[in-house]
Amino acid sequence: MSLPACLAVVDLETTGAHPLRDRITEIAILRIEAGEVVERWSSLTDPGVSIPPTIQNFTGITNAMVADAPPFEALADAVYGLLDGAVFVAHNARFDYGFLKNAFERMGRKFDAPVLCTVKLSRALYPQHHRHGLDAIIARHDLHCTARHRAMGDAEVLWQFLALAEGAFPAETLTHCIERAMKRPARPPGLAEGVLEGVPDSPGVYFFYGENDLPLYIGKSKRLRARVMSHFAADRSNGKSAELARQVRRVEWEQTAGELGALLLEACLIKHHRPLHNRQLRRNDEVFALRLLPSNKRKAVVLERVPLTGSDPRTWEDVHGAFRTRKEADNLLRELAMLYQLCPRRLGIEPGRTGACMAHQIKRCAGVCAGKESPESHDARLALALAGKGVKAWPWHGPVCVAEHDPATGRSEFHLLDRWCYLATVRSDADVYDALSGAAYTFDLDIYRLLVRWFDAGTHRSAARVLTPGTH
């Protein structure tokens, strides 16, 4: 026999994807010994919490159906007996295993078993295919499912798949692939079983928590589960990644309808929470631009700093650049001074003194500081040098809406943007203009750079829908 001698093929239905926060609504177990099904068992179970409408629609299990069902505590002995001494088999197995392990732990009981994941087994046996979800496996192998998204129906499909695989591959090949599929995934030592497998493989933002409610790290991805699991891969066992992994005790996530929504949400949340392990997108209230003061004949500095963070870009006049630090601004001014023979003293990057500046003495300044050039001429050249150094022009005449839709979850989002400001995200197209009417324009340098990169792609720019304020 290539398959383990004793198997417990398991499928659960739950109130959600988080094994600590959510609860089980249905359990099905097929106990298989020496290739024969020796017991079929299933039961609804009262989760003790309300089943979300989306889950009710997905599984067909309603609150009314579980109202009189036994709680897990009443089923625990039967479940434990069916699993005892068997290899635990499930699709995305650590998810189901984590739910049961945590359910037992809440009762003060310990449960451990070797685990065989049929997703991993399908990948190992059929690497030429990209999709290994249960629907894909059913279609690929022409399997029969009596009740999709119900526990017993899905468990029976898994047993059909195992039996098919045993007949289709040599024993040595199947044994090797089973060993791969039973390999325990890397995970933080303090993280509960099944949490990583519960993360959806859809766009969104994820949060790593330690011992308290302040996030250690916030990240985003188009495929949340794959990205989260990559943090704990074996090749990240050293350095800062390993230190983060050691501190993680809890993982949470928030789904979005697409990549732009994830980018915007991540940027806002990092600035709000300021996680210890996020080095970029931190809040910075010192972003400023430069404005050329009206020309005067004095040799004083002719540039002033204009704060940008939180300001409304629609009120800006003649501002140049966007700088986080004085060093950034000074570096640009030094470059312009060399290119256009400008006076460093008049630009404010060299201490004020009498007489010609050092740059003029080495013939790199045209001499406004030495009376060899009028201030008007110098400042006109400075204005030309600064032109184009500011925030890019907004590509449209007004606000735009970018719609995103995730077919896998059915989630839609509509992002409102104007003058490089992120105004709002709404879930319905009907709410777009109401949100726009009350939107606040606040400039953020990180959002600006994010949107510039996003709209550099022609397909992204063409997807933006121009809005006309005051209309519906």
Secondary structure, 3 states (H helix, E strand, C coil): CCCCCEEEEEEEEECCCCCCCCCEEEEEEEEEECCEEEEEEEEECECCCCCCHHHHHHHCCCHHHHCCCCEHHHHHHHHHHHHCCCEEEECCHHHHHHHHHHHHHHCCCCCCCCEEEHHHHHHHHCCCCCCCCHHHHHHHHCCCCCCCCCHHHHHHHHHHHHHHHHHHCCHHHHHHHHHHHCCCCCCCCCCCCCHHHHCCCCCEEEEEECCCCCEEEEEEECCHHHHHHHCCCHHHCCHHHHHHHHHCCEEEEEECCCHHHHHHHHHHHHHHHCCCCCCCCCCCCCCEEEEECCCCCCCCCCEEEEECCCCCHHHCCCEEEEECCHHHHHHHHHHHHHHHCCCHHHHCCCCCCCCCCHHHHCCCCCCHHHCCCCHHHHHHHHHHHHCCCCCCCCCCCCCEEEEEEECCCCEEEEEEEECCEEEEEECCHHHHHHHHHCCCCCCCHHHHHHHHHHHCCHHHHHCCEECCCCCC
